Every structure is written in structure tokens, then in C-alpha cells.
């Protein structure tokens, strides 16, 4: 009997709790990592950096390199890789998306364990098998190291701007439309669906919907749910469980918008929009956004309608051959009609 064996890499150490950052040195020591390289986000508050340095010092962890990451260009990642010396046993990243993306790609090149310490929960990138890097001015998703360890200090994340947590809510909600697009592709093209990855992604959204709030308890669940989405991508070997038509729209906005917004804020609105076209889950998504305050932040600073129509047209070309609801005839016109016929959606835009 022929069998396909699935082997995946998932985090071995997971700490999602208040005060986790102050114990990061203890966690590294327990895992046998006493010589590391650190990547931090540029502009990270000094108290966070001081807390990490103290934690590493107390555990007598040797830091052979401390890098301040400003950009996420592929060439920068290669330069960081070339600068690694003194044979570290792990790569550690603290902060937001750019630092984590650079670090996880460097860890991938070095074949070293990667420890992810996000200081906000704006998307699922802190625990995913891909790094978003710029190559010749365009954002590309490259294979990268899944974290060996995930350390989320919920007290630290609670201090981040609320817009970042709401961005995470928007990115999480995208799993509704992403899974629907994936199943639609199966019916239209025969593309296989990994049932476990789809179930993992879908379950993570519903878990957060049980506590749709951004207090410490809610942030704990948001971090857990976003982490599970990253693992779902590793399980099936693609971004399908987490990214569909809604992400294509956001990627197009990143290219054409005069002032692109946070990834998850763009994705969240695009998720609700595409759910209307798909004819599923729009009420659940709307209720989640109302409960968390997502709608409030969007309607305080509405998006330019013309840019979103351009992004809608451009979206399918962002990933040629990637079947979504936008591949179907008349779907774009249906989407444009919803911009005025759906009250909630119409409130997200200005002329």
C-alpha cells in the first residue's frame, strides 16, 4: 500500500503568558542555547530591549551579534547571513515583521534554530514558514525557518498600539475567505485540500471568536490562533490555509496605494468584501469586527475607494495561477456592486 508521509516542523517551545520576555534567557538556557545572535526591530522601545538584555545576561547567554533591522530587503538578509560568526547555536528575533522576517530567513540559511519574540500581534508572520522580503522592489514570500521557539509576552503585546492588535484580528479573519477560496479551487481545478490544515486554520478563528476581546486573555488567544495559522501553512506546505483573494487585494494595495496601511487592516476589510462575493461568513466576520472595535478604527480613517477598485482589478495578477473567487467571471463586478449596496462595506471608503 502506498502512503504519503507528512513531516512538518513545529515549535518545540511555546510560552504565551505575561512576563515571558523576562524569562527568555531561562528558556534559551533550558534548550541548550548559550550563544546566540539577536535581531531587533528598529525603534523598539528601550525598556523592551533592556528587559531582553537583562534576561539574557542573568542566564549568562552570550550574544555574538546584535542587529538593528530597519528594512526587509533580500540583500540585507544575505549580508546579515555573511556576518554571522563565532558559531552561534540559535537566532533570536524581537519586535515586529521586518526583524522577524530577516531573522527567520537568516536562520534558514544558517540552518540554526529560530526563536521568535513578537512584541505585537499584527499578523501570523511570527510563526510561519515564510519570510516576506523585498527583491528588486517587490515583496516576495520565501521559504524560511519555522520557529523552534515562540515567546509571546502578553503584557508587552498589550502595550503595543491597539491598531496592531486589530491588524492581527483582520489577518486572522482572513482564514474564513482563504479556506473558502481553497475549497473553491478544489472544485474548479482539482487542487488538493489538506483537510487537517484547513481544520486547524478554521478552528483557530473560531477559538478567538469565543473571546473576541483585546485584554490579556483575548491577546493570549489571538497569539495562539495566529500561531496555529502559521503551523497550518507548514502542515500543508503552502499559504492556502491563511491567504486567498483577500490577501491578493492587500498585496495589490501595497503596490499601488499612495499610503498603504497595516497589512491586517487592509486584509480585514478585503476579507469582509470577499465574503460577500463568496456568499459565506460575512455575518460572522462583521460580528467579530464589531466586538473587537475593528470597524471603529477603519471608519475613523477610511480607505480611498478608487485605489481599492484598482487593487481589485490587479489582484489576480499578484499570484498567477492561484485560483480564488476573483478568478470566476463576473466576480469583480459583483465585488464593485457590494461597495455601494452593503452598508458596512460602504462606510469603509471615501471618494
Beta strands, then each sheet from edge to edge (+ up, - down):
strand 1: 13-17
strand 2: 35-41
strand 3: 62-69
strand 4: 90-95
strand 5: 113-118
strand 6: 130-135
strand 7: 138-143
strand 8: 149-153
strand 9: 303-304
strand 10: 349-350
sheet 1: 1+ 8+ 5+ 4+ 2+ 3+
sheet 2: 6+ 7-
sheet 3: 9+ 10+
end
